[in-house]
Amino acid sequence: MSVNSFGHALRFTTWGESHGPAIGAVVDGCPPGLALSEADIQPWLDKRRPGQSKFTTQRQEPDQVRILSGVFEGRTTGTPISLMIDNVDQRSKDYSEVASAYRPGHADYAYDAKYGFRDYRGGGRSSARETASRVAAGAVARLVIPEVRILAWVEQIGGDSIDYARFDAAEIGNNPFFCPDAEAAARWETLVDEARKAGSSLGAVVACQASGVPAGWGAPLYAKLDAELAHAMMGINAVKGVEIGDGFAAAMSSGEGNADAMRPGADGTPEFLANHAGGIAGGISTGQPLRVRVAFKPTSSILTAVQTIDRDGNATDIRTKGRHDPCVGIRGTPVVEAMMALVLADQKLLHRAQCG
């Protein structure tokens, strides 16, 4: 398994398994001289940390990060930054049935088909536990782009959407769903709890916006900013769809309806009258807010029995024991923010390398 790294000028590699002793990331290419300590990383990990409500997995992981290298006297040195997070609450015995039978919708069969060997404890590398490493790396990336503000929220759970007329950014931190609509959050309490009690799970849509991105980041053709964002988001566990700007809705529009019309701005830059393109044109940022929507499938590990086969090809049923998120998209929200930060920090450094 050689493809465990992401990025170009700012590149990070994650390591570790769900039920191993620890997980972590190595961030390479971070500029020197940036103030960095564990306290700069921990708040972002705390947003993703499991066990904070009955609407997420009850695995109790403190997710305390340690910086092992790349920082001296509180400043980055320009050398690789190694980050480590201990696993302290594994229950590998919960996965005894998974060792001999495949969980439909999970990566069990695909891993076995590719490698002929797999770590079945919690899914090993395919577990969403790996995303804690991305969030830690994303915290480092945020230091590279202080001019950018990134905000993600859950837009939909189980087909029940927020009302954007009630959008309140301050509300996102007031409920366990990262939901900007208090009325929708109240409905989701019942919706997610019913799925949890039934041993099932629900999908979700996460929206993310990055403001303050200047015009010019990205590149035509093979390094398009929207392609890099799509790559980053599709690499998150359980993600099955990504939209930039209007996304698939653009296919139902007309040329004039989809155009982001411009007028002269007061400071000499264009004033855009719309943002159907999500802040990207020709693979390059326009200076408008970047807008991305990410679709998470329902958690594949469920207590409801489903039909499957064992490793010998025999028909059987499987129920996945253990502690799992009834809606993995909820804790996926900080991961979406982290991947946005990692892409933008990388693109800023690439732009500086080419254009000064």
NORCORTA-V796246 format. One record per run of one state. SS is the DSSP state (alpha for helix, beta for strand, coil for the rest). FROM is the first residue (numbers start at 0). LEN is the number of residues. Records with the same first field share a line. If there is no record, write none. Layout:
BEGIN
SS = FROM-LEN, FROM-LEN
END
This chain:
BEGIN
coil = 0-4, 7-3, 16-5, 28-6, 35-2, 48-16, 67-3, 72-2, 76-4, 86-5, 95-1, 99-1, 101-6, 115-8, 126-1, 144-4, 157-2, 161-2, 166-2, 174-7, 197-6, 211-6, 218-2, 223-1, 234-4, 244-2, 252-2, 258-3, 264-5, 272-7, 281-2, 285-4, 296-9, 310-4, 318-9, 355-1
beta = 4-3, 10-6, 21-7, 34-1, 64-3, 70-2, 74-2, 80-6, 100-1, 148-9, 159-2, 203-8, 217-1, 238-6, 261-3, 269-3, 279-2, 283-2, 289-7, 305-5, 314-4
alpha = 37-11, 91-4, 96-3, 107-8, 123-3, 127-17, 163-3, 168-6, 181-16, 220-3, 224-10, 246-6, 254-4, 327-28
END
